[in-house]
């Protein structure tokens, strides 16, 4: 049924864009299309398609909600194992900042300036 509808819709669009029959034929096709759109069968099919799309979107959202925490844990475990291989790598908190005292050591003075800022 889906392929038949797609074919008919494509045929109608192709005929409208390619036809040289004039305004009268265009108005006829437009009237038939409007009647088809307003028919209860077409509205029922559109409603069923919308409900199925919503259902598929919900199931995709649920699957993603189940997978994301597992992928996050897997990534954390891999990064945790890297700290053993790379001694200079520091652990990070959830906000992306390195764990530690929160203070950093001041930059060393450049030789010859005595710690003063150049003017």
Wavefront OBJ file of the C-alpha trace (Angstrom):
o trace
v 0.000 0.000 0.000
v 2.825 2.382 0.873
v 4.552 1.832 -2.456
v 1.315 2.371 -4.368
v 0.681 5.671 -2.575
v 4.270 6.805 -3.170
v 4.002 5.937 -6.842
v 0.694 7.775 -7.247
v 1.979 10.836 -5.394
v 5.099 10.902 -7.557
v 3.040 10.474 -10.689
v 0.749 13.357 -9.702
v 3.664 15.660 -8.936
v 5.380 14.725 -12.192
v 2.228 15.267 -14.183
v 1.571 18.654 -12.601
v 5.102 19.897 -13.152
v 5.496 18.416 -16.612
v 2.054 18.923 -18.095
v 1.288 21.686 -20.553
v -2.472 21.291 -20.229
v -2.964 24.712 -18.704
v -4.680 26.177 -15.704
v -7.946 24.263 -16.091
v -6.271 20.838 -15.813
v -4.224 22.079 -12.854
v -7.402 23.169 -11.061
v -8.979 19.741 -11.719
v -5.996 17.935 -10.225
v -5.960 20.315 -7.277
v -9.653 19.661 -6.616
v -9.161 15.880 -6.719
v -6.165 16.156 -4.375
v -8.171 18.265 -1.931
v -11.023 15.733 -1.955
v -8.557 12.907 -1.336
v -6.967 14.807 1.527
v -10.327 15.475 3.142
v -11.548 11.889 2.759
v -11.970 9.918 5.998
v -9.849 7.037 4.665
v -6.907 9.350 3.975
v -7.251 11.018 7.364
v -7.356 7.629 9.058
v -4.222 6.525 7.213
v -2.462 9.767 8.140
v -3.461 9.311 11.786
v -2.173 5.731 11.785
v 1.117 6.852 10.237
v 1.471 9.617 12.825
v 0.768 7.195 15.684
v 3.323 4.716 14.359
v 5.932 7.465 13.988
v 5.318 8.572 17.581
v 5.631 4.974 18.774
v 8.917 4.513 16.917
v 10.243 7.777 18.332
v 9.348 6.683 21.878
v 11.051 3.306 21.455
v 14.172 4.966 20.018
v 14.243 7.367 22.969
v 13.878 4.481 25.430
v 16.695 2.508 23.768
v 18.962 5.548 23.836
v 18.152 6.144 27.515
v 19.185 2.555 28.269
v 22.386 2.630 26.230
v 23.850 6.005 27.174
v 24.635 5.132 30.821
v 26.280 1.861 29.756
v 28.378 3.637 27.135
v 29.348 6.276 29.679
v 30.484 3.646 32.164
v 32.411 1.810 29.466
v 34.183 5.027 28.465
v 34.991 5.842 32.099
v 36.469 2.390 32.637
v 38.649 2.766 29.557
v 39.872 6.189 30.646
v 40.492 4.872 34.151
v 42.727 2.178 32.684
v 44.657 4.793 30.719
v 45.782 6.518 33.883
v 47.963 3.502 34.633
v 49.576 3.655 31.194
v 50.082 7.429 31.167
v 51.566 8.571 34.465
v 51.081 12.280 33.721
v 47.350 11.876 33.147
v 45.267 13.217 36.027
v 41.773 12.126 37.004
v 39.014 14.550 36.153
v 35.815 15.404 37.918
v 32.453 15.322 36.149
v 32.800 19.002 35.235
v 36.023 18.311 33.317
v 38.392 19.962 35.788
v 41.335 18.083 37.218
v 40.971 16.867 40.774
v 43.272 18.450 43.283
v 43.600 21.250 45.788
v 42.217 23.813 43.374
v 45.288 26.038 43.583
v 47.992 26.250 41.031
v 51.607 27.136 41.549
v 52.632 30.571 40.318
v 54.701 30.831 37.190
v 58.423 31.053 37.891
v 60.003 34.461 37.614
v 62.006 35.072 34.507
v 65.691 35.527 35.155
v 66.931 39.060 35.493
v 63.587 40.706 36.228
v 63.531 40.082 39.951
v 59.874 39.095 39.727
v 58.791 42.506 38.520
v 56.603 43.155 35.544
v 58.393 44.869 32.663
v 57.158 48.370 31.966
l 1 2 3 4 5 6 7 8 9 10 11 12 13 14 15 16 17 18 19 20 21 22 23 24 25 26 27 28 29 30 31 32 33 34 35 36 37 38 39 40 41 42 43 44 45 46 47 48 49 50 51 52 53 54 55 56 57 58 59 60 61 62 63 64 65 66 67 68 69 70 71 72 73 74 75 76 77 78 79 80 81 82 83 84 85 86 87 88 89 90 91 92 93 94 95 96 97 98 99 100 101 102 103 104 105 106 107 108 109 110 111 112 113 114 115 116 117 118 119
